[in-house]
Amino acid sequence: MVRGDRQANKYRNELNEAINKSDIVKMLDSLFTIWVEEGASEICFEPFVDYWRIVIKKEWLPDEIMQYPMSLHNSNISKLKGESGQMNPEVCDVPQEAKVSIITQTYKEANLLAKIIPTAGWEELIIYIIKNPNSNTQNSPL
Protein backbone atom coordinates (compact mmCIF):
# COMPACT_ATOMS: atom_id res chain seq x y z
CA MET A 1 0.00 0.00 0.00
CA VAL A 2 1.48 3.35 -0.97
CA ARG A 3 0.28 6.42 0.87
CA GLY A 4 1.08 10.05 0.33
CA ASP A 5 1.70 12.31 -2.58
CA ARG A 6 4.45 12.63 -5.18
CA GLN A 7 6.98 13.76 -2.60
CA ALA A 8 6.39 10.67 -0.46
CA ASN A 9 6.74 8.50 -3.56
CA LYS A 10 9.98 10.33 -4.40
CA TYR A 11 11.47 9.25 -1.08
CA ARG A 12 10.16 5.71 -1.55
CA ASN A 13 11.93 5.60 -4.93
CA GLU A 14 15.12 6.93 -3.32
CA LEU A 15 14.79 4.25 -0.64
CA ASN A 16 14.51 1.55 -3.29
CA GLU A 17 17.58 2.88 -5.13
CA ALA A 18 19.58 3.05 -1.89
CA ILE A 19 18.70 -0.55 -1.03
CA ASN A 20 19.73 -1.69 -4.51
CA LYS A 21 23.07 0.12 -4.07
CA SER A 22 23.51 -1.05 -0.44
CA ASP A 23 23.83 2.62 0.57
CA ILE A 24 22.80 2.43 4.24
CA VAL A 25 23.12 6.18 4.84
CA LYS A 26 20.84 7.10 1.92
CA MET A 27 18.51 4.22 2.86
CA LEU A 28 18.10 5.54 6.40
CA ASP A 29 17.76 9.17 5.25
CA SER A 30 14.96 8.22 2.86
CA LEU A 31 13.32 5.87 5.35
CA PHE A 32 13.32 8.44 8.15
CA THR A 33 11.94 11.12 5.84
CA ILE A 34 9.06 8.85 4.76
CA TRP A 35 8.45 7.96 8.37
CA VAL A 36 8.26 11.55 9.65
CA GLU A 37 6.29 12.85 6.64
CA GLU A 38 3.68 10.12 7.06
CA GLY A 39 3.42 10.65 10.83
CA ALA A 40 4.34 7.09 11.74
CA SER A 41 5.40 6.03 15.23
CA GLU A 42 7.81 3.18 14.51
CA ILE A 43 9.78 1.32 11.86
CA CYS A 44 10.16 -2.45 12.02
CA PHE A 45 12.50 -4.67 10.01
CA GLU A 46 10.75 -8.05 9.78
CA PRO A 47 12.36 -11.28 8.56
CA PHE A 48 10.79 -13.68 6.07
CA VAL A 49 12.21 -16.80 4.40
CA ASP A 50 14.34 -15.07 1.76
CA TYR A 51 13.90 -11.34 2.39
CA TRP A 52 13.39 -8.66 5.00
CA ARG A 53 10.56 -6.20 4.86
CA ILE A 54 10.50 -2.69 6.21
CA VAL A 55 7.21 -1.73 7.84
CA ILE A 56 6.24 1.63 9.24
CA LYS A 57 3.43 1.81 11.75
CA LYS A 58 1.01 4.69 12.07
CA GLU A 59 -1.55 4.41 14.82
CA TRP A 60 -0.39 0.79 15.17
CA LEU A 61 -1.44 -0.06 11.61
CA PRO A 62 1.41 -1.58 9.58
CA ASP A 63 2.33 -0.34 6.10
CA GLU A 64 4.95 -2.35 4.24
CA ILE A 65 7.08 0.10 2.33
CA MET A 66 9.94 -2.02 1.07
CA GLN A 67 11.53 -5.44 0.89
CA TYR A 68 15.22 -6.18 0.61
CA PRO A 69 17.30 -9.35 0.28
CA MET A 70 18.39 -11.30 3.36
CA SER A 71 21.99 -10.95 2.19
CA LEU A 72 21.96 -7.18 2.89
CA HIS A 73 20.59 -7.29 6.40
CA ASN A 74 23.71 -8.07 8.44
CA SER A 75 25.75 -5.38 6.71
CA ASN A 76 22.88 -2.88 7.12
CA ILE A 77 22.63 -3.63 10.85
CA SER A 78 26.40 -3.36 11.29
CA LYS A 79 26.52 -0.01 9.46
CA LEU A 80 23.55 1.30 11.46
CA LYS A 81 25.33 0.38 14.69
CA GLY A 82 28.45 2.21 13.58
CA GLU A 83 26.54 5.29 12.35
CA SER A 84 24.73 5.60 15.69
CA GLY A 85 27.99 6.06 17.58
CA GLN A 86 26.35 4.31 20.53
CA MET A 87 26.28 0.66 19.48
CA ASN A 88 29.13 -1.76 18.92
CA PRO A 89 29.06 -3.23 15.38
CA GLU A 90 31.12 -6.22 16.60
CA VAL A 91 28.54 -7.29 19.20
CA CYS A 92 25.57 -9.30 17.96
CA ASP A 93 24.60 -11.49 20.93
CA VAL A 94 23.23 -8.88 23.36
CA PRO A 95 20.52 -6.24 22.91
CA GLN A 96 21.72 -2.74 22.06
CA GLU A 97 20.01 0.61 21.76
CA ALA A 98 20.84 4.14 20.73
CA LYS A 99 19.08 7.48 21.03
CA VAL A 100 19.88 9.87 18.19
CA SER A 101 18.56 13.08 16.71
CA ILE A 102 18.19 13.42 12.96
CA ILE A 103 17.21 16.00 10.39
CA THR A 104 15.09 14.56 7.58
CA GLN A 105 15.49 15.37 3.90
CA THR A 106 12.54 17.74 4.37
CA TYR A 107 14.43 19.56 7.17
CA LYS A 108 12.36 18.27 10.06
CA GLU A 109 14.01 17.26 13.29
CA ALA A 110 13.23 13.94 14.96
CA ASN A 111 14.55 12.09 17.99
CA LEU A 112 14.84 8.34 17.54
CA LEU A 113 15.33 5.28 19.69
CA ALA A 114 16.80 2.32 17.80
CA LYS A 115 16.70 -1.11 19.43
CA ILE A 116 18.54 -4.14 18.11
CA ILE A 117 17.42 -7.44 19.58
CA PRO A 118 19.40 -10.62 18.87
CA THR A 119 17.48 -13.79 17.99
CA ALA A 120 18.63 -17.29 17.10
CA GLY A 121 19.40 -16.45 13.47
CA TRP A 122 19.60 -12.66 13.09
CA GLU A 123 19.27 -9.31 14.79
CA GLU A 124 15.88 -7.63 14.71
CA LEU A 125 15.70 -3.86 14.43
CA ILE A 126 12.92 -1.58 15.66
CA ILE A 127 13.15 2.21 15.56
CA TYR A 128 10.77 4.49 17.45
CA ILE A 129 10.17 8.23 17.25
CA ILE A 130 10.56 9.79 20.67
CA LYS A 131 7.84 12.40 20.99
CA ASN A 132 9.23 15.85 21.63
CA PRO A 133 6.67 18.07 23.39
CA ASN A 134 8.86 21.14 22.83
CA SER A 135 9.08 20.70 19.06
CA ASN A 136 7.79 23.67 17.12
CA THR A 137 8.31 22.21 13.65
CA GLN A 138 5.26 22.89 11.53
CA ASN A 139 3.40 19.87 10.16
CA SER A 140 5.58 17.59 12.21
CA PRO A 141 4.06 14.57 13.95
CA LEU A 142 6.46 15.17 16.80
Biotite code that builds the C-alpha atoms (Angstrom):
import biotite.structure as struc

atoms = struc.array([
    struc.Atom([0.000, 0.000, 0.000], chain_id="A", res_id=1, res_name="MET", atom_name="CA", element="C"),
    struc.Atom([1.479, 3.347, -0.971], chain_id="A", res_id=2, res_name="VAL", atom_name="CA", element="C"),
    struc.Atom([0.276, 6.423, 0.872], chain_id="A", res_id=3, res_name="ARG", atom_name="CA", element="C"),
    struc.Atom([1.082, 10.050, 0.334], chain_id="A", res_id=4, res_name="GLY", atom_name="CA", element="C"),
    struc.Atom([1.705, 12.308, -2.578], chain_id="A", res_id=5, res_name="ASP", atom_name="CA", element="C"),
    struc.Atom([4.453, 12.628, -5.178], chain_id="A", res_id=6, res_name="ARG", atom_name="CA", element="C"),
    struc.Atom([6.981, 13.762, -2.596], chain_id="A", res_id=7, res_name="GLN", atom_name="CA", element="C"),
    struc.Atom([6.393, 10.670, -0.460], chain_id="A", res_id=8, res_name="ALA", atom_name="CA", element="C"),
    struc.Atom([6.740, 8.497, -3.562], chain_id="A", res_id=9, res_name="ASN", atom_name="CA", element="C"),
    struc.Atom([9.977, 10.334, -4.404], chain_id="A", res_id=10, res_name="LYS", atom_name="CA", element="C"),
    struc.Atom([11.470, 9.248, -1.079], chain_id="A", res_id=11, res_name="TYR", atom_name="CA", element="C"),
    struc.Atom([10.158, 5.708, -1.547], chain_id="A", res_id=12, res_name="ARG", atom_name="CA", element="C"),
    struc.Atom([11.933, 5.597, -4.931], chain_id="A", res_id=13, res_name="ASN", atom_name="CA", element="C"),
    struc.Atom([15.117, 6.929, -3.317], chain_id="A", res_id=14, res_name="GLU", atom_name="CA", element="C"),
    struc.Atom([14.785, 4.249, -0.638], chain_id="A", res_id=15, res_name="LEU", atom_name="CA", element="C"),
    struc.Atom([14.513, 1.546, -3.287], chain_id="A", res_id=16, res_name="ASN", atom_name="CA", element="C"),
    struc.Atom([17.579, 2.878, -5.131], chain_id="A", res_id=17, res_name="GLU", atom_name="CA", element="C"),
    struc.Atom([19.577, 3.054, -1.893], chain_id="A", res_id=18, res_name="ALA", atom_name="CA", element="C"),
    struc.Atom([18.702, -0.551, -1.032], chain_id="A", res_id=19, res_name="ILE", atom_name="CA", element="C"),
    struc.Atom([19.731, -1.689, -4.510], chain_id="A", res_id=20, res_name="ASN", atom_name="CA", element="C"),
    struc.Atom([23.071, 0.116, -4.075], chain_id="A", res_id=21, res_name="LYS", atom_name="CA", element="C"),
    struc.Atom([23.511, -1.050, -0.443], chain_id="A", res_id=22, res_name="SER", atom_name="CA", element="C"),
    struc.Atom([23.831, 2.616, 0.572], chain_id="A", res_id=23, res_name="ASP", atom_name="CA", element="C"),
    struc.Atom([22.803, 2.434, 4.236], chain_id="A", res_id=24, res_name="ILE", atom_name="CA", element="C"),
    struc.Atom([23.123, 6.179, 4.841], chain_id="A", res_id=25, res_name="VAL", atom_name="CA", element="C"),
    struc.Atom([20.837, 7.099, 1.916], chain_id="A", res_id=26, res_name="LYS", atom_name="CA", element="C"),
    struc.Atom([18.515, 4.223, 2.857], chain_id="A", res_id=27, res_name="MET", atom_name="CA", element="C"),
    struc.Atom([18.098, 5.540, 6.399], chain_id="A", res_id=28, res_name="LEU", atom_name="CA", element="C"),
    struc.Atom([17.761, 9.170, 5.245], chain_id="A", res_id=29, res_name="ASP", atom_name="CA", element="C"),
    struc.Atom([14.957, 8.215, 2.858], chain_id="A", res_id=30, res_name="SER", atom_name="CA", element="C"),
    struc.Atom([13.318, 5.868, 5.354], chain_id="A", res_id=31, res_name="LEU", atom_name="CA", element="C"),
    struc.Atom([13.324, 8.444, 8.153], chain_id="A", res_id=32, res_name="PHE", atom_name="CA", element="C"),
    struc.Atom([11.939, 11.122, 5.836], chain_id="A", res_id=33, res_name="THR", atom_name="CA", element="C"),
    struc.Atom([9.055, 8.852, 4.757], chain_id="A", res_id=34, res_name="ILE", atom_name="CA", element="C"),
    struc.Atom([8.452, 7.965, 8.370], chain_id="A", res_id=35, res_name="TRP", atom_name="CA", element="C"),
    struc.Atom([8.260, 11.551, 9.645], chain_id="A", res_id=36, res_name="VAL", atom_name="CA", element="C"),
    struc.Atom([6.293, 12.848, 6.637], chain_id="A", res_id=37, res_name="GLU", atom_name="CA", element="C"),
    struc.Atom([3.676, 10.116, 7.063], chain_id="A", res_id=38, res_name="GLU", atom_name="CA", element="C"),
    struc.Atom([3.425, 10.654, 10.826], chain_id="A", res_id=39, res_name="GLY", atom_name="CA", element="C"),
    struc.Atom([4.344, 7.086, 11.740], chain_id="A", res_id=40, res_name="ALA", atom_name="CA", element="C"),
    struc.Atom([5.403, 6.025, 15.227], chain_id="A", res_id=41, res_name="SER", atom_name="CA", element="C"),
    struc.Atom([7.811, 3.175, 14.512], chain_id="A", res_id=42, res_name="GLU", atom_name="CA", element="C"),
    struc.Atom([9.781, 1.321, 11.860], chain_id="A", res_id=43, res_name="ILE", atom_name="CA", element="C"),
    struc.Atom([10.163, -2.451, 12.016], chain_id="A", res_id=44, res_name="CYS", atom_name="CA", element="C"),
    struc.Atom([12.497, -4.665, 10.008], chain_id="A", res_id=45, res_name="PHE", atom_name="CA", element="C"),
    struc.Atom([10.755, -8.047, 9.783], chain_id="A", res_id=46, res_name="GLU", atom_name="CA", element="C"),
    struc.Atom([12.364, -11.284, 8.559], chain_id="A", res_id=47, res_name="PRO", atom_name="CA", element="C"),
    struc.Atom([10.793, -13.684, 6.071], chain_id="A", res_id=48, res_name="PHE", atom_name="CA", element="C"),
    struc.Atom([12.208, -16.796, 4.402], chain_id="A", res_id=49, res_name="VAL", atom_name="CA", element="C"),
    struc.Atom([14.344, -15.072, 1.763], chain_id="A", res_id=50, res_name="ASP", atom_name="CA", element="C"),
    struc.Atom([13.902, -11.336, 2.385], chain_id="A", res_id=51, res_name="TYR", atom_name="CA", element="C"),
    struc.Atom([13.391, -8.655, 5.003], chain_id="A", res_id=52, res_name="TRP", atom_name="CA", element="C"),
    struc.Atom([10.561, -6.204, 4.856], chain_id="A", res_id=53, res_name="ARG", atom_name="CA", element="C"),
    struc.Atom([10.503, -2.686, 6.213], chain_id="A", res_id=54, res_name="ILE", atom_name="CA", element="C"),
    struc.Atom([7.212, -1.729, 7.842], chain_id="A", res_id=55, res_name="VAL", atom_name="CA", element="C"),
    struc.Atom([6.235, 1.633, 9.241], chain_id="A", res_id=56, res_name="ILE", atom_name="CA", element="C"),
    struc.Atom([3.428, 1.808, 11.748], chain_id="A", res_id=57, res_name="LYS", atom_name="CA", element="C"),
    struc.Atom([1.010, 4.693, 12.071], chain_id="A", res_id=58, res_name="LYS", atom_name="CA", element="C"),
    struc.Atom([-1.554, 4.409, 14.815], chain_id="A", res_id=59, res_name="GLU", atom_name="CA", element="C"),
    struc.Atom([-0.386, 0.794, 15.167], chain_id="A", res_id=60, res_name="TRP", atom_name="CA", element="C"),
    struc.Atom([-1.440, -0.062, 11.609], chain_id="A", res_id=61, res_name="LEU", atom_name="CA", element="C"),
    struc.Atom([1.409, -1.583, 9.575], chain_id="A", res_id=62, res_name="PRO", atom_name="CA", element="C"),
    struc.Atom([2.326, -0.342, 6.100], chain_id="A", res_id=63, res_name="ASP", atom_name="CA", element="C"),
    struc.Atom([4.951, -2.347, 4.235], chain_id="A", res_id=64, res_name="GLU", atom_name="CA", element="C"),
    struc.Atom([7.080, 0.102, 2.332], chain_id="A", res_id=65, res_name="ILE", atom_name="CA", element="C"),
    struc.Atom([9.942, -2.021, 1.070], chain_id="A", res_id=66, res_name="MET", atom_name="CA", element="C"),
    struc.Atom([11.526, -5.435, 0.888], chain_id="A", res_id=67, res_name="GLN", atom_name="CA", element="C"),
    struc.Atom([15.217, -6.178, 0.613], chain_id="A", res_id=68, res_name="TYR", atom_name="CA", element="C"),
    struc.Atom([17.299, -9.354, 0.280], chain_id="A", res_id=69, res_name="PRO", atom_name="CA", element="C"),
    struc.Atom([18.392, -11.302, 3.365], chain_id="A", res_id=70, res_name="MET", atom_name="CA", element="C"),
    struc.Atom([21.988, -10.952, 2.193], chain_id="A", res_id=71, res_name="SER", atom_name="CA", element="C"),
    struc.Atom([21.965, -7.184, 2.889], chain_id="A", res_id=72, res_name="LEU", atom_name="CA", element="C"),
    struc.Atom([20.589, -7.291, 6.404], chain_id="A", res_id=73, res_name="HIS", atom_name="CA", element="C"),
    struc.Atom([23.707, -8.070, 8.437], chain_id="A", res_id=74, res_name="ASN", atom_name="CA", element="C"),
    struc.Atom([25.754, -5.375, 6.707], chain_id="A", res_id=75, res_name="SER", atom_name="CA", element="C"),
    struc.Atom([22.882, -2.878, 7.123], chain_id="A", res_id=76, res_name="ASN", atom_name="CA", element="C"),
    struc.Atom([22.633, -3.630, 10.849], chain_id="A", res_id=77, res_name="ILE", atom_name="CA", element="C"),
    struc.Atom([26.402, -3.355, 11.285], chain_id="A", res_id=78, res_name="SER", atom_name="CA", element="C"),
    struc.Atom([26.520, -0.011, 9.457], chain_id="A", res_id=79, res_name="LYS", atom_name="CA", element="C"),
    struc.Atom([23.552, 1.299, 11.461], chain_id="A", res_id=80, res_name="LEU", atom_name="CA", element="C"),
    struc.Atom([25.326, 0.385, 14.695], chain_id="A", res_id=81, res_name="LYS", atom_name="CA", element="C"),
    struc.Atom([28.449, 2.213, 13.582], chain_id="A", res_id=82, res_name="GLY", atom_name="CA", element="C"),
    struc.Atom([26.543, 5.292, 12.352], chain_id="A", res_id=83, res_name="GLU", atom_name="CA", element="C"),
    struc.Atom([24.731, 5.595, 15.688], chain_id="A", res_id=84, res_name="SER", atom_name="CA", element="C"),
    struc.Atom([27.989, 6.057, 17.576], chain_id="A", res_id=85, res_name="GLY", atom_name="CA", element="C"),
    struc.Atom([26.350, 4.311, 20.534], chain_id="A", res_id=86, res_name="GLN", atom_name="CA", element="C"),
    struc.Atom([26.284, 0.664, 19.479], chain_id="A", res_id=87, res_name="MET", atom_name="CA", element="C"),
    struc.Atom([29.129, -1.764, 18.922], chain_id="A", res_id=88, res_name="ASN", atom_name="CA", element="C"),
    struc.Atom([29.061, -3.231, 15.378], chain_id="A", res_id=89, res_name="PRO", atom_name="CA", element="C"),
    struc.Atom([31.117, -6.223, 16.599], chain_id="A", res_id=90, res_name="GLU", atom_name="CA", element="C"),
    struc.Atom([28.537, -7.288, 19.198], chain_id="A", res_id=91, res_name="VAL", atom_name="CA", element="C"),
    struc.Atom([25.566, -9.298, 17.963], chain_id="A", res_id=92, res_name="CYS", atom_name="CA", element="C"),
    struc.Atom([24.603, -11.487, 20.928], chain_id="A", res_id=93, res_name="ASP", atom_name="CA", element="C"),
    struc.Atom([23.233, -8.879, 23.358], chain_id="A", res_id=94, res_name="VAL", atom_name="CA", element="C"),
    struc.Atom([20.520, -6.239, 22.912], chain_id="A", res_id=95, res_name="PRO", atom_name="CA", element="C"),
    struc.Atom([21.719, -2.744, 22.058], chain_id="A", res_id=96, res_name="GLN", atom_name="CA", element="C"),
    struc.Atom([20.012, 0.610, 21.762], chain_id="A", res_id=97, res_name="GLU", atom_name="CA", element="C"),
    struc.Atom([20.835, 4.137, 20.727], chain_id="A", res_id=98, res_name="ALA", atom_name="CA", element="C"),
    struc.Atom([19.080, 7.480, 21.035], chain_id="A", res_id=99, res_name="LYS", atom_name="CA", element="C"),
    struc.Atom([19.876, 9.870, 18.193], chain_id="A", res_id=100, res_name="VAL", atom_name="CA", element="C"),
    struc.Atom([18.559, 13.084, 16.710], chain_id="A", res_id=101, res_name="SER", atom_name="CA", element="C"),
    struc.Atom([18.189, 13.415, 12.962], chain_id="A", res_id=102, res_name="ILE", atom_name="CA", element="C"),
    struc.Atom([17.213, 15.999, 10.386], chain_id="A", res_id=103, res_name="ILE", atom_name="CA", element="C"),
    struc.Atom([15.094, 14.556, 7.580], chain_id="A", res_id=104, res_name="THR", atom_name="CA", element="C"),
    struc.Atom([15.486, 15.369, 3.898], chain_id="A", res_id=105, res_name="GLN", atom_name="CA", element="C"),
    struc.Atom([12.536, 17.744, 4.370], chain_id="A", res_id=106, res_name="THR", atom_name="CA", element="C"),
    struc.Atom([14.431, 19.562, 7.172], chain_id="A", res_id=107, res_name="TYR", atom_name="CA", element="C"),
    struc.Atom([12.356, 18.266, 10.056], chain_id="A", res_id=108, res_name="LYS", atom_name="CA", element="C"),
    struc.Atom([14.009, 17.263, 13.294], chain_id="A", res_id=109, res_name="GLU", atom_name="CA", element="C"),
    struc.Atom([13.232, 13.939, 14.956], chain_id="A", res_id=110, res_name="ALA", atom_name="CA", element="C"),
    struc.Atom([14.553, 12.087, 17.988], chain_id="A", res_id=111, res_name="ASN", atom_name="CA", element="C"),
    struc.Atom([14.837, 8.341, 17.543], chain_id="A", res_id=112, res_name="LEU", atom_name="CA", element="C"),
    struc.Atom([15.331, 5.280, 19.689], chain_id="A", res_id=113, res_name="LEU", atom_name="CA", element="C"),
    struc.Atom([16.804, 2.320, 17.800], chain_id="A", res_id=114, res_name="ALA", atom_name="CA", element="C"),
    struc.Atom([16.703, -1.112, 19.430], chain_id="A", res_id=115, res_name="LYS", atom_name="CA", element="C"),
    struc.Atom([18.537, -4.144, 18.114], chain_id="A", res_id=116, res_name="ILE", atom_name="CA", element="C"),
    struc.Atom([17.421, -7.442, 19.581], chain_id="A", res_id=117, res_name="ILE", atom_name="CA", element="C"),
    struc.Atom([19.401, -10.621, 18.875], chain_id="A", res_id=118, res_name="PRO", atom_name="CA", element="C"),
    struc.Atom([17.477, -13.791, 17.993], chain_id="A", res_id=119, res_name="THR", atom_name="CA", element="C"),
    struc.Atom([18.627, -17.295, 17.101], chain_id="A", res_id=120, res_name="ALA", atom_name="CA", element="C"),
    struc.Atom([19.398, -16.449, 13.466], chain_id="A", res_id=121, res_name="GLY", atom_name="CA", element="C"),
    struc.Atom([19.601, -12.661, 13.092], chain_id="A", res_id=122, res_name="TRP", atom_name="CA", element="C"),
    struc.Atom([19.273, -9.310, 14.790], chain_id="A", res_id=123, res_name="GLU", atom_name="CA", element="C"),
    struc.Atom([15.882, -7.628, 14.713], chain_id="A", res_id=124, res_name="GLU", atom_name="CA", element="C"),
    struc.Atom([15.703, -3.862, 14.432], chain_id="A", res_id=125, res_name="LEU", atom_name="CA", element="C"),
    struc.Atom([12.924, -1.582, 15.660], chain_id="A", res_id=126, res_name="ILE", atom_name="CA", element="C"),
    struc.Atom([13.149, 2.213, 15.559], chain_id="A", res_id=127, res_name="ILE", atom_name="CA", element="C"),
    struc.Atom([10.767, 4.493, 17.452], chain_id="A", res_id=128, res_name="TYR", atom_name="CA", element="C"),
    struc.Atom([10.173, 8.225, 17.252], chain_id="A", res_id=129, res_name="ILE", atom_name="CA", element="C"),
    struc.Atom([10.564, 9.786, 20.673], chain_id="A", res_id=130, res_name="ILE", atom_name="CA", element="C"),
    struc.Atom([7.843, 12.396, 20.992], chain_id="A", res_id=131, res_name="LYS", atom_name="CA", element="C"),
    struc.Atom([9.230, 15.850, 21.632], chain_id="A", res_id=132, res_name="ASN", atom_name="CA", element="C"),
    struc.Atom([6.667, 18.068, 23.394], chain_id="A", res_id=133, res_name="PRO", atom_name="CA", element="C"),
    struc.Atom([8.865, 21.139, 22.835], chain_id="A", res_id=134, res_name="ASN", atom_name="CA", element="C"),
    struc.Atom([9.079, 20.704, 19.061], chain_id="A", res_id=135, res_name="SER", atom_name="CA", element="C"),
    struc.Atom([7.788, 23.675, 17.123], chain_id="A", res_id=136, res_name="ASN", atom_name="CA", element="C"),
    struc.Atom([8.309, 22.206, 13.646], chain_id="A", res_id=137, res_name="THR", atom_name="CA", element="C"),
    struc.Atom([5.258, 22.891, 11.525], chain_id="A", res_id=138, res_name="GLN", atom_name="CA", element="C"),
    struc.Atom([3.395, 19.872, 10.159], chain_id="A", res_id=139, res_name="ASN", atom_name="CA", element="C"),
    struc.Atom([5.579, 17.590, 12.211], chain_id="A", res_id=140, res_name="SER", atom_name="CA", element="C"),
    struc.Atom([4.063, 14.566, 13.946], chain_id="A", res_id=141, res_name="PRO", atom_name="CA", element="C"),
    struc.Atom([6.457, 15.173, 16.801], chain_id="A", res_id=142, res_name="LEU", atom_name="CA", element="C"),
])
